[in-house]
Amino acid sequence: MKKYLWLVLVVTAGVGVLNLVSSPGSADEKKEGKFVTTASGLKIKDTEEGKGEAAKKGDVVEVHYTGWLTTDGTDKGKKFDSSVGKKPFHFQLGAGEVIAGWDEGVAGMKPGGKRTLVIPPELGYGKRGAGEDIPPNSTLLFDVELLRIK
């Protein structure tokens, strides 16, 4: 009986360690439902995984996207921009060509992957906003599809 209890204890401890080691994210990330919140405050939810190499800093990526203003990070308020049905958008990851939330949020995506990004103002357009469509201090919600890595 003691051997059986000892075996159960060892197996339970092993499963616990495996769960810790294999769980996605890091100590700097906090899960919220299906969203993962990074240390910077960016919220990321993968809706489709994609295949192949993951996009990394320095890669030129080609994406389709739609952007909305949001108040709580879940509602799709006023749509302010979209490339869907138009020419895809391309940029170099980590080069500062786009808002910081995009550089951080698109990194790690694989071609064919789809991701929702909830970008707080400090990773978006901040206190200045962007034209008439994006007021100052706006939280932005983007649906992004990585078409390819060039």
Backbone as a chain_set.jsonl record, in Angstrom:
{"seq": "MKKYLWLVLVVTAGVGVLNLVSSPGSADEKKEGKFVTTASGLKIKDTEEGKGEAAKKGDVVEVHYTGWLTTDGTDKGKKFDSSVGKKPFHFQLGAGEVIAGWDEGVAGMKPGGKRTLVIPPELGYGKRGAGEDIPPNSTLLFDVELLRIK", "coords": {"N": [[0.829, -1.195, 0.0], [1.953, 1.235, 0.814], [3.886, 1.523, -1.158], [2.259, 1.914, -3.376], [0.979, 4.37, -2.768], [3.247, 5.994, -2.703], [4.041, 5.832, -5.397], [1.831, 7.063, -6.662], [2.129, 9.633, -5.63], [4.642, 10.389, -6.744], [4.066, 10.279, -9.517], [2.028, 12.224, -9.684], [3.456, 14.523, -8.907], [5.288, 14.613, -11.007], [3.597, 15.082, -13.228], [2.673, 17.599, -12.536], [5.058, 19.113, -12.728], [5.591, 18.786, -15.475], [3.383, 20.178, -16.547], [3.995, 22.78, -15.724], [6.401, 23.252, -17.103], [5.632, 22.962, -19.794], [3.645, 24.83, -20.224], [2.376, 27.57, -22.132], [3.783, 30.869, -22.735], [5.279, 33.294, -20.527], [6.718, 34.322, -17.382], [6.226, 36.97, -17.539], [3.862, 37.224, -18.837], [0.311, 37.275, -18.806], [-2.538, 35.333, -18.689], [-5.741, 35.916, -20.084], [-8.693, 34.717, -20.402], [-8.9, 33.661, -23.639], [-7.007, 35.354, -24.494], [-3.602, 36.416, -24.295], [-1.784, 38.43, -22.209], [0.891, 40.528, -22.59], [3.98, 41.658, -21.031], [4.184, 44.316, -21.735], [1.604, 45.133, -21.971], [0.166, 44.557, -24.217], [-2.423, 42.688, -25.743], [-2.898, 39.451, -26.956], [-4.4, 37.159, -29.148], [-4.393, 34.119, -30.665], [-6.114, 33.062, -33.459], [-5.937, 31.372, -35.533], [-3.409, 29.094, -36.254], [-1.298, 28.874, -38.33], [1.492, 27.931, -40.522], [4.878, 26.764, -40.819], [7.94, 28.719, -40.693], [8.303, 31.009, -37.988], [7.608, 34.501, -37.883], [10.127, 36.934, -37.382], [12.139, 39.515, -35.804], [13.423, 41.802, -38.134], [12.534, 40.433, -40.376], [10.666, 40.879, -43.409], [7.303, 41.255, -43.605], [4.106, 40.303, -44.935], [0.822, 41.283, -44.715], [-2.743, 41.042, -44.151], [-5.186, 43.112, -42.706], [-7.586, 44.369, -40.337], [-8.725, 47.16, -38.607], [-10.135, 48.367, -35.569], [-11.626, 50.772, -33.361], [-11.753, 50.33, -29.861], [-13.31, 49.876, -26.675], [-13.225, 48.194, -24.45], [-11.587, 46.171, -25.235], [-12.77, 43.924, -26.272], [-14.985, 44.54, -27.763], [-15.813, 45.389, -31.105], [-15.608, 48.355, -32.169], [-15.872, 51.348, -33.956], [-14.813, 50.834, -37.235], [-11.71, 51.679, -38.557], [-9.774, 51.24, -40.488], [-8.687, 49.044, -43.138], [-7.11, 46.424, -44.946], [-8.175, 44.366, -46.244], [-9.497, 42.923, -49.119], [-8.126, 44.655, -50.613], [-4.837, 45.758, -51.643], [-2.321, 43.841, -50.029], [-0.572, 44.706, -46.965], [2.794, 45.509, -46.265], [5.705, 45.297, -44.172], [8.769, 45.827, -42.317], [9.6, 43.854, -39.633], [10.217, 45.04, -36.371], [11.561, 47.32, -37.135], [10.483, 49.746, -36.625], [8.635, 50.744, -38.406], [5.961, 50.592, -38.123], [3.298, 50.907, -35.657], [4.23, 50.246, -32.246], [2.769, 48.148, -31.048], [2.084, 46.546, -33.205], [4.627, 45.691, -34.148], [5.415, 44.117, -31.961], [3.205, 42.377, -31.748], [2.883, 40.988, -34.196], [5.204, 39.592, -34.485], [6.386, 36.3, -34.245], [4.217, 35.13, -35.437], [3.043, 32.731, -37.881], [3.101, 32.015, -41.425], [-0.121, 32.168, -42.875], [-1.336, 32.248, -40.479], [-3.657, 33.664, -38.109], [-4.451, 36.41, -36.037], [-5.636, 38.189, -33.213], [-5.153, 41.402, -32.013], [-5.057, 43.461, -29.208], [-4.408, 46.627, -28.637], [-2.974, 48.784, -26.409], [-3.104, 52.374, -25.776], [-0.437, 53.374, -25.361], [1.131, 51.679, -26.902], [0.181, 52.146, -29.319], [-1.082, 54.86, -30.958], [-0.939, 56.665, -28.944], [-0.999, 59.701, -27.022], [-1.256, 61.483, -29.099], [-2.938, 60.486, -31.078], [-4.297, 59.676, -34.362], [-4.874, 61.391, -37.052], [-8.271, 62.091, -38.03], [-9.627, 59.771, -37.572], [-8.615, 58.185, -35.464], [-8.797, 58.863, -32.253], [-6.954, 60.666, -29.626], [-5.288, 58.691, -27.116], [-6.459, 56.175, -27.685], [-7.579, 52.799, -27.497], [-6.842, 50.082, -29.519], [-8.138, 47.56, -31.696], [-7.093, 44.935, -33.609], [-7.529, 42.657, -36.268], [-5.377, 40.428, -37.656], [-3.859, 38.868, -40.418], [-1.239, 36.856, -41.309], [0.168, 36.741, -44.339], [2.511, 36.124, -45.777], [6.07, 35.665, -45.333], [8.582, 37.601, -46.484]], "CA": [[0.0, 0.0, 0.0], [2.84, 2.395, 0.872], [4.509, 1.65, -2.472], [1.234, 2.458, -4.266], [0.839, 5.794, -2.448], [4.474, 6.656, -3.134], [3.966, 5.897, -6.855], [0.843, 8.095, -6.985], [2.748, 10.917, -5.291], [5.688, 10.67, -7.729], [3.404, 10.555, -10.796], [1.345, 13.515, -9.549], [4.492, 15.563, -8.92], [5.818, 14.662, -12.377], [2.598, 15.74, -14.076], [2.701, 19.023, -12.172], [6.264, 19.706, -13.314], [5.375, 18.842, -16.921], [2.454, 21.274, -16.83], [4.719, 24.043, -15.553], [7.397, 23.394, -18.155], [5.038, 23.026, -21.122], [2.619, 25.853, -20.376], [2.849, 28.659, -22.961], [3.919, 32.169, -22.106], [6.363, 33.431, -19.567], [6.306, 34.976, -16.137], [5.819, 38.326, -17.885], [2.6, 37.17, -19.555], [-0.83, 36.915, -17.979], [-3.639, 34.878, -19.529], [-7.075, 36.446, -19.831], [-9.523, 33.974, -21.335], [-8.055, 33.173, -24.716], [-5.971, 36.352, -24.743], [-2.399, 36.462, -23.477], [-1.352, 39.815, -22.033], [2.344, 40.592, -22.443], [4.469, 42.607, -20.022], [3.97, 45.683, -22.225], [0.171, 45.43, -21.942], [-0.448, 44.086, -25.457], [-3.2, 41.454, -25.625], [-2.77, 38.659, -28.173], [-5.172, 35.909, -29.214], [-4.266, 33.42, -31.938], [-7.366, 32.449, -33.885], [-5.507, 30.316, -36.44], [-1.975, 28.956, -35.981], [-0.356, 29.072, -39.434], [2.481, 26.861, -40.681], [6.198, 27.184, -41.271], [8.798, 29.524, -39.821], [7.674, 32.149, -37.321], [8.162, 35.814, -38.221], [11.023, 37.458, -36.346], [12.693, 40.848, -36.035], [14.214, 41.899, -39.355], [11.777, 39.876, -41.499], [9.638, 41.691, -44.057], [6.078, 40.461, -43.577], [2.968, 40.787, -45.724], [-0.366, 40.985, -43.918], [-4.047, 41.689, -44.295], [-5.608, 43.526, -41.372], [-8.703, 45.289, -40.13], [-8.567, 47.818, -37.316], [-11.3, 48.999, -34.952], [-11.499, 51.379, -32.042], [-12.408, 49.483, -28.867], [-13.298, 50.46, -25.333], [-12.866, 47.198, -23.434], [-10.723, 45.151, -25.811], [-13.522, 42.821, -26.859], [-15.952, 45.048, -28.729], [-15.298, 45.991, -32.325], [-16.306, 49.621, -32.343], [-15.78, 51.943, -35.285], [-13.714, 50.367, -38.084], [-11.007, 52.845, -39.084], [-8.901, 50.911, -41.612], [-8.623, 47.636, -43.502], [-6.466, 46.096, -46.219], [-8.905, 43.225, -46.796], [-10.107, 43.282, -50.398], [-7.205, 45.594, -51.258], [-3.454, 45.285, -51.674], [-1.781, 43.541, -48.698], [0.365, 45.657, -46.375], [4.051, 44.865, -45.865], [6.61, 46.097, -43.356], [9.859, 45.082, -41.692], [9.394, 43.689, -38.192], [11.216, 45.579, -35.461], [12.26, 48.468, -37.724], [9.785, 50.974, -36.268], [7.825, 51.211, -39.533], [4.561, 50.518, -37.695], [3.159, 51.139, -34.221], [4.93, 49.247, -31.427], [1.885, 47.007, -30.836], [2.193, 45.671, -34.376], [5.946, 45.045, -34.134], [5.388, 43.073, -30.935], [2.103, 41.436, -31.934], [3.025, 40.164, -35.406], [6.358, 38.71, -34.261], [5.997, 34.967, -33.78], [3.167, 34.557, -36.283], [3.483, 31.899, -38.99], [2.277, 32.255, -42.609], [-1.454, 31.575, -42.797], [-1.851, 32.463, -39.13], [-4.529, 34.812, -37.848], [-4.267, 36.828, -34.657], [-6.291, 39.417, -32.778], [-4.305, 42.215, -31.142], [-5.673, 44.592, -28.514], [-3.239, 47.481, -28.459], [-3.232, 49.945, -25.546], [-2.641, 53.627, -26.387], [1.015, 53.564, -25.32], [1.743, 50.873, -27.961], [-0.48, 52.566, -30.55], [-0.836, 56.249, -31.349], [-0.755, 57.434, -27.722], [-1.697, 60.959, -26.749], [-1.435, 62.276, -30.315], [-3.945, 59.939, -31.977], [-3.889, 59.614, -35.776], [-5.88, 62.007, -37.913], [-9.636, 62.2, -37.505], [-10.19, 58.443, -37.31], [-8.131, 57.586, -34.219], [-8.635, 59.913, -31.239], [-5.881, 60.463, -28.649], [-5.458, 57.684, -26.056], [-7.37, 55.118, -28.136], [-7.221, 51.383, -27.514], [-7.118, 49.596, -30.864], [-8.294, 46.121, -31.874], [-6.757, 44.55, -34.979], [-7.468, 41.28, -36.734], [-4.241, 40.392, -38.572], [-3.537, 37.587, -41.047], [0.087, 36.865, -41.921], [0.094, 36.085, -45.638], [3.811, 35.509, -46.058], [7.304, 36.31, -44.902], [9.381, 37.794, -47.717]], "C": [[0.867, 1.249, 0.0], [3.52, 2.626, -0.474], [3.53, 2.287, -3.453], [1.062, 3.959, -4.025], [2.067, 6.581, -2.902], [4.473, 6.84, -4.651], [2.989, 6.987, -7.293], [1.43, 9.48, -6.729], [3.789, 11.318, -6.334], [5.067, 11.026, -9.082], [2.719, 11.918, -10.758], [2.346, 14.662, -9.603], [5.067, 15.723, -10.324], [4.879, 15.361, -13.332], [2.576, 17.238, -13.791], [3.893, 19.743, -12.779], [6.114, 19.816, -14.827], [4.438, 19.979, -17.296], [3.141, 22.62, -16.706], [5.668, 24.29, -16.711], [6.749, 23.618, -19.511], [3.994, 24.111, -21.281], [3.171, 27.036, -21.145], [2.978, 29.943, -22.169], [5.08, 32.162, -21.137], [5.834, 34.084, -18.311], [5.822, 36.393, -16.4], [4.481, 38.36, -18.624], [1.501, 36.694, -18.625], [-1.971, 36.512, -18.91], [-4.943, 35.513, -19.091], [-8.013, 35.773, -20.827], [-8.611, 33.367, -22.379], [-6.96, 34.168, -25.067], [-4.79, 36.118, -23.812], [-1.999, 37.926, -23.41], [0.144, 39.817, -21.764], [2.717, 41.628, -21.386], [4.221, 44.054, -20.431], [2.507, 46.112, -22.164], [-0.557, 45.039, -23.211], [-1.216, 42.8, -25.183], [-3.19, 40.759, -26.979], [-3.653, 37.423, -28.061], [-4.979, 35.317, -30.604], [-5.596, 32.767, -32.266], [-7.115, 31.345, -34.907], [-3.987, 30.269, -36.387], [-1.055, 29.311, -37.147], [0.672, 27.955, -39.454], [3.809, 27.453, -41.135], [6.952, 27.969, -40.22], [8.014, 30.685, -39.222], [8.381, 33.441, -37.724], [8.991, 36.338, -37.053], [11.542, 38.83, -36.756], [13.608, 40.829, -37.26], [13.509, 41.337, -40.573], [10.844, 40.931, -42.084], [8.408, 40.797, -44.166], [5.002, 41.129, -44.424], [1.697, 40.335, -45.008], [-1.618, 41.599, -44.531], [-4.493, 42.002, -42.876], [-6.892, 44.333, -41.449], [-8.552, 45.845, -38.73], [-9.827, 48.52, -36.864], [-10.87, 49.755, -33.704], [-12.229, 50.462, -31.08], [-12.335, 50.157, -27.504], [-12.823, 49.456, -24.296], [-11.995, 46.071, -23.98], [-11.449, 43.974, -26.405], [-14.507, 43.305, -27.911], [-15.229, 45.614, -29.943], [-16.139, 47.226, -32.58], [-16.204, 50.091, -33.779], [-14.566, 51.392, -36.033], [-13.036, 51.596, -38.682], [-10.095, 52.53, -40.253], [-8.944, 49.416, -41.872], [-7.888, 47.49, -44.831], [-7.208, 44.962, -46.917], [-9.648, 43.681, -48.053], [-9.277, 44.297, -51.171], [-5.827, 44.947, -51.317], [-2.978, 44.99, -50.248], [-0.759, 44.594, -48.27], [1.639, 44.909, -46.007], [4.911, 45.851, -45.089], [7.694, 45.198, -42.778], [9.646, 45.056, -40.185], [10.56, 44.274, -37.394], [11.953, 46.799, -35.97], [11.575, 49.791, -37.388], [8.953, 51.556, -37.399], [6.345, 51.268, -39.194], [4.501, 50.818, -36.197], [3.778, 49.966, -33.447], [4.087, 47.995, -31.188], [1.891, 46.032, -31.997], [3.54, 44.961, -34.394], [5.961, 43.891, -33.134], [4.372, 41.982, -31.265], [2.201, 40.541, -33.148], [4.217, 39.215, -35.279], [5.868, 37.379, -33.697], [4.879, 34.336, -34.587], [3.802, 33.722, -37.392], [2.584, 32.178, -40.188], [0.963, 31.475, -42.552], [-2.102, 31.773, -41.442], [-2.711, 33.71, -39.038], [-4.468, 35.117, -36.362], [-5.07, 38.096, -34.409], [-5.367, 40.109, -31.788], [-5.149, 43.305, -30.508], [-4.506, 45.449, -28.04], [-3.589, 48.684, -27.594], [-2.629, 51.205, -26.18], [-1.122, 53.786, -26.424], [1.769, 52.718, -26.341], [1.136, 51.2, -29.319], [-0.083, 53.987, -30.906], [-0.787, 57.2, -30.161], [-1.587, 58.688, -27.612], [-1.975, 61.764, -28.007], [-2.58, 61.78, -31.199], [-3.399, 59.885, -33.397], [-5.016, 60.154, -36.642], [-7.225, 62.105, -37.223], [-10.204, 60.856, -37.061], [-9.791, 57.837, -35.97], [-7.873, 58.697, -33.205], [-7.441, 59.638, -30.318], [-6.275, 59.417, -27.6], [-6.437, 56.569, -26.416], [-6.756, 53.733, -27.961], [-7.697, 50.845, -28.852], [-7.243, 48.082, -30.867], [-8.033, 45.824, -33.343], [-6.927, 43.05, -35.153], [-6.402, 41.272, -37.82], [-4.079, 38.977, -39.108], [-2.167, 37.719, -41.689], [0.021, 36.059, -43.216], [1.405, 35.393, -45.985], [4.929, 36.325, -45.437], [8.174, 36.396, -46.145], [10.847, 37.514, -47.463]], "O": [[0.576, 2.212, -0.71], [3.714, 3.768, -0.891], [3.929, 3.114, -4.274], [1.006, 4.735, -4.98], [1.946, 7.691, -3.419], [4.864, 7.9, -5.14], [3.294, 7.755, -8.204], [1.241, 10.395, -7.532], [3.815, 12.472, -6.765], [5.502, 11.982, -9.724], [2.825, 12.686, -11.714], [2.106, 15.665, -10.276], [5.306, 16.843, -10.776], [5.319, 16.154, -14.164], [2.47, 18.048, -14.712], [3.758, 20.856, -13.287], [6.476, 20.841, -15.405], [4.686, 20.677, -18.28], [2.89, 23.515, -17.512], [5.736, 25.399, -17.242], [7.268, 24.396, -20.311], [3.491, 24.303, -22.388], [4.286, 27.483, -20.878], [2.389, 30.105, -21.1], [5.765, 31.156, -20.957], [4.64, 34.364, -18.196], [5.094, 36.962, -15.587], [4.019, 39.438, -18.998], [1.715, 35.832, -17.773], [-2.331, 37.264, -19.816], [-5.224, 35.639, -17.899], [-8.117, 36.211, -21.973], [-7.666, 32.649, -22.053], [-6.073, 33.854, -25.86], [-4.962, 35.674, -22.677], [-1.886, 38.589, -24.441], [0.611, 39.182, -20.818], [1.866, 42.379, -20.91], [4.065, 44.924, -19.574], [2.195, 47.297, -22.288], [-1.779, 45.172, -23.284], [-0.725, 41.92, -24.476], [-3.439, 41.38, -28.013], [-3.665, 36.734, -27.041], [-5.354, 35.93, -31.604], [-6.144, 32.013, -31.461], [-7.969, 30.485, -35.123], [-3.339, 31.312, -36.467], [-0.078, 30.026, -36.925], [0.733, 27.134, -38.538], [3.849, 28.513, -41.76], [6.655, 27.9, -39.028], [7.158, 31.271, -39.885], [9.601, 33.468, -37.885], [8.609, 36.204, -35.891], [11.401, 39.246, -37.906], [14.458, 39.949, -37.401], [13.837, 41.715, -41.698], [10.302, 41.768, -41.363], [8.467, 39.715, -44.75], [4.99, 42.347, -44.604], [1.52, 39.149, -44.729], [-1.552, 42.543, -45.319], [-4.209, 41.243, -41.95], [-7.233, 44.9, -42.487], [-8.284, 45.108, -37.781], [-10.507, 49.18, -37.65], [-9.87, 49.415, -33.072], [-13.239, 49.867, -31.454], [-11.407, 50.916, -27.223], [-12.101, 49.816, -23.367], [-11.696, 45.118, -23.261], [-10.815, 43.096, -26.991], [-14.831, 42.572, -28.846], [-14.174, 46.236, -29.823], [-17.236, 47.151, -33.133], [-16.423, 49.317, -34.711], [-13.438, 51.467, -35.545], [-13.705, 52.46, -39.25], [-9.67, 53.447, -40.957], [-9.199, 48.619, -40.969], [-8.026, 48.324, -45.726], [-6.899, 44.634, -48.063], [-10.338, 44.7, -48.044], [-9.67, 44.744, -52.249], [-5.673, 43.751, -51.073], [-3.204, 45.799, -49.348], [-0.164, 45.279, -49.102], [1.573, 43.793, -45.491], [4.86, 47.061, -45.308], [7.559, 43.975, -42.751], [9.527, 46.1, -39.544], [11.727, 44.034, -37.702], [12.879, 47.275, -35.314], [12.035, 50.849, -37.819], [8.599, 52.734, -37.363], [5.565, 51.915, -39.893], [5.537, 50.965, -35.548], [3.835, 48.842, -33.944], [4.63, 46.891, -31.132], [1.723, 44.828, -31.803], [3.596, 43.755, -34.631], [6.466, 42.81, -33.437], [4.649, 40.797, -31.08], [1.657, 39.436, -33.141], [4.233, 38.152, -35.899], [5.039, 37.343, -32.787], [4.611, 33.143, -34.448], [4.94, 33.963, -37.795], [1.421, 32.541, -40.008], [0.939, 30.288, -42.227], [-3.29, 31.497, -41.273], [-2.525, 34.675, -39.779], [-4.436, 34.211, -35.529], [-5.171, 38.964, -35.276], [-4.862, 39.491, -30.851], [-5.884, 44.003, -31.208], [-3.73, 45.055, -27.17], [-4.406, 49.516, -27.989], [-1.742, 51.108, -27.027], [-0.576, 54.28, -27.411], [2.932, 53.002, -26.627], [1.513, 50.62, -30.337], [1.091, 54.284, -31.126], [-0.615, 58.406, -30.338], [-2.736, 58.732, -28.054], [-2.838, 62.641, -27.996], [-3.136, 62.551, -31.981], [-2.196, 60.029, -33.616], [-5.989, 59.455, -36.925], [-7.312, 62.192, -35.998], [-11.146, 60.804, -36.271], [-10.55, 57.055, -35.398], [-6.86, 59.391, -33.281], [-6.97, 58.503, -30.239], [-7.447, 59.282, -27.249], [-7.162, 56.075, -25.553], [-5.575, 53.521, -28.237], [-8.821, 51.118, -29.274], [-6.537, 47.396, -30.127], [-8.678, 46.396, -34.221], [-6.521, 42.266, -34.295], [-6.502, 42.018, -38.794], [-4.151, 38.006, -38.355], [-1.955, 38.598, -42.524], [-0.16, 34.842, -43.189], [1.423, 34.244, -46.425], [4.765, 37.489, -45.072], [8.465, 35.383, -46.781], [11.664, 37.624, -48.378]]}, "num_chains": 1, "name": "protein.A"}
